[in-house]
Amino acid sequence: MFEKVSTFQRFISEYKDSGKFYSVCSVGVPSKSCLEHLRKFRDKRIFYFGDLDAESLWVYLTFVFGNRKFGKNSKIKFNVKFAGLTPNDYDKFLSKKNVLIKIEPCEEKILEFISDIKISQLLDKIRFLKKGYKVEIEALSLIGFDKYFESKIKNL
């Protein structure tokens, strides 16, 4: 699953002939039809590629819970792993680049809400974001998406 068209297109151009992946781009928060489509893959391994920002974590949680009305007491419906940009990816690939973007007040509100949902895959990302900065996945174009995808696929 991809949040952004640009990342989706890069991935497809690299791996379209591998026959190993079925890829879907949600273009932000997934629609009901996108979530319904995801149900067809309930028994498959699902990975989500997104930014290191509060909105991407929101999109990720929407995939995990299978709807846009998740909360602390919602039940997880899909086994979706976060394969998007992480603090470790930032340190490994981008820390020497000027790619940090200040978080806007509306994103801080999203981050507050997400912080209440205790999912271990998100804890390091939330800690990073609480420092007041985010990183867009497009920043990887500075080092080449191929290095990033190779690193992620090897660890999936």
N, C-alpha and C positions, 0 to 999 in steps of 0.2 A: 504494500500500500504506500502510495506517495502523496504527500500533501501538496506538492507543487509540480506544475507542468515541466518546468525546466529540469528538475532532478529526474523526473519520470523519463523525459526525452533522453537525457544523458545515459541513464541506466539502460534503456531500450537500445540505444545505439551501441552500447558495449556488449550486451548479453542477449540480444534478440535471437541469435543463432544457437544459443546454448541448449534450448529446449528444456531448461531446468526451472524456469520461472514463469509464473502467470502474474502480470503486473496490472495494477489498477491505480489511477490517479483520482483522488477525491476533490482536488482543487479547493483546499480549505476544509472547513467543517463538512463532513459527508452528509449528503442528502439521505432521505429515507430510502430511496431506491438503491443508493450505493450500499447502505447497510443491509438491505434485503439481499442484494447481490452477494455480499460477504457471507451470508448464511450458507451458500453453496460450498464454501470452503471451511466449514466448521471443523472438519477432521484433518485439515492441512496446517502446516506451520505457516503462520502469517507474521510478516515483519513490516514495521512502519518506519518510513524514512521521512523525517521532518526536521525543522529548525531546532535550535536550542533557545526556545522562547516559550512564554506562557501559552500563547495561542496554539502552538504545535502540541504542547502537552495536553491542552484541551481537546484537540482533534484526536490525539492518541487515546485519551480516555473515552471519547465517543466511540471509537472502534472497539475498545476493550469491553465496554458495557453494552454496546449494540444499540445505543440511543443517545439522544442529546439531552436527556433529563437525568443524568447520573448524579449521585450524591454519596454521602458517606455510607449509607445503608443499601446501596444498589448491589446487585449480584453481578459478578463478572460473567459475560456470556461467550466471549471469544478469547482464545489463547494468542494474543497479539504481543509480540516482543518489540520493544523499542530499538530500532536499528538506525535511528537518526543521529544527528549531531549530538555528541555528549561532551562533558567537560574534559574527558580524556582525549577525545578527538581534537578539541580546541588546543589543549596542551601539546599534543603530538604534531599537529599540522599547521595551526594558525596563530599560536601565541606570539610569534615574532612579527605577525602582520597586524596592521591597524584595522581590525574587523569588528571590534566591540561596538555595539550600538546601545545607547542609553534607553532603558525601559520607560515607556510612557505610563502616566497614571492609570489609564484604563487597563493596561497590562498588569499593573501591580494588583488591581482588584481581582483579575483572573488568577493571578499567582496566589493570592490569599485563599481563594476558594479551593484551588487545586491542592494547596498545602494541607488542607483538612482531610484529604483522601489519601490514606496511608498505603501507597503501593511502593514496594521496595525498589522497583525499576526507576522510580522518579526521584528518589530522595537526593541523590547527588546532583541532579539537574536543578531541583528546587533550590538547593543550597547555593549553587552557582548563580542562579537568577536573582536570588535575594541580595546579591552584591550590587544589583542595580543595572546589570548589563546583559544583553542577549547577543546571539550570533546567528546570522542567517546562513542556511546551508549553501547558498550560492557563493559564499566566500571561498568555498573549496575550489572554485575555478582558478584561484590564485596558485594552487599547487597541483591541480589536475584531479578531476573526479575519479580517474582510473585508480589512483593510489588509495583513495578513500573507499571505493567500492571493493577493491581487492581486500583491504583490511577488514571490512565489515563481513564480506561473504566468507572469508576464511574463519571468522569467529562465530558464524551463524550455525 
